[in-house]
């Protein structure tokens, strides 16, 4: 299952990975200006979702590919329900 909902500058993509992943994203060129990640996945610690969204903001998609996995590893974030590549693919295609 996959779907895209578009606004003026905001795109929301819903995708069924291991669990449901919903990403609302605002981009200017290849820069991610704003992002909201939600769904029925699990992330630990709970505050890691806010940290992840803040980390992604104002990054270029190319930089994000290189840095996201390191960020998650260094922060000891555990994600159950989707893989980092799922998130990167959604961001790239938004």
Number of C-alpha atoms within 10 A of each C-alpha: 7 11 11 13 10 13 8 6 10 16 17 19 20 18 19 16 15 13 15 16 21 22 20 20 21 21 20 11 9 14 17 19 17 17 21 17 16 13 15 14 15 15 15 12 12 11 10 17 18 11 14 18 13 14 16 21 18 16 18 16 18 11 12 20 16 10 14 17 12 12 16 17 10 9 12 12 17 13 16 12 15 20 12 13 12 14 16 15 11 19 21 12 7 17
